[in-house]
Amino acid sequence: MTDVLGLADVCISTASTAVLDGVYMDVPMAIYENDQPVFQNLPNITGVDDVEYFVSNPSGADLTEIQFHYGDVEKNFEKCCDTIEMVMQ
């Protein structure tokens, strides 16, 4: 997914880990069929008009709240590694 997002100007997806990949890669994201409260600040796609508007105005995708909610990736990896090491000892 990250290879594809690296080539994308914007991304429209269902609420999935693809959204998180895009958010952390700073790719403007929009959601269709959104059922996840954490993604409520992203543009919601309900029809063709929404797609056209989002593609022409991708700056409406607020990624900062989602990045704050899930935290810094490097710090999260470090916490995971520390926990695994502790369990393995």
N, C-alpha and C positions, 0 to 999 in steps of 0.2 A: 504494500500500500504506500509506503513512504517513497518508493521509486516513482509511482504514478503521481503522488502529490507534489513531488519535486518538480514536475513538469506542468502542474496545473496553476492557473491564475485564480480560480475559485473552485469550491467543491460543494455539491449538494448531496446529502446522504440521509439515510435514516439515522436515528440515534444509535450510534455504534462506536466501536473503538476507532473506526476510520475518522470520526469527528475529533477524537482526542489526538490522533496523529496529526491531523490538519491544524488543530489549535496550537499544538506545540511547534509546528513548522511555520506558524504565522500565515497560513493559507486561509483567506476568508471563507467561512463555512456558513451554510444554511441547512435547515433541517426540514424534511417532510415526514409526515406521520410521526411527529414528535410526541413521545409519551414520557420523557425524562425531564423532571423539573430543573435539573442542573443546566439544561440546554435552552431554557425558556428565553434567555436574552438573545439567542441567535435568531436571524430572520426565519420565519416559518413559511414554507412553501405549500400553498394550497391549490395552485393552478398555474397556467402558463404566464399570466400577467406577473405573478410573483417571481417566476424564474427570470423573465425579461428584466424586471426591475432590479433584482439582486445582481445579475450579471453586469448590468450597467452601473450599479451603485454598490459595489462589494464592501465599501467602508462601513456599511451599517452593521456588519458582523462584529459584535463586541466579544473578543476572545479573552479579555483580561480577567473577567469574573470566573471563567472556567479554569484558566491557568491558576488563579488564586485558590479555587476550590480543591483542585487536585495536587497542587504544590509543585515545587521545583523537581524536575525529573532526576537530576544528579543527586540531590539530597535523598529522594525516595529510593534510588538504587543503592545508595550507601546504607540506608536504614535496613533495606532487605538483606544486603550482604552481611551486615553486622548481626542481624537476627539469625541468619543461616549459620554463620560461624559459631554463634553462641550455642545453638541447638546441637551442632556437630561436636562440640567439645564435650 
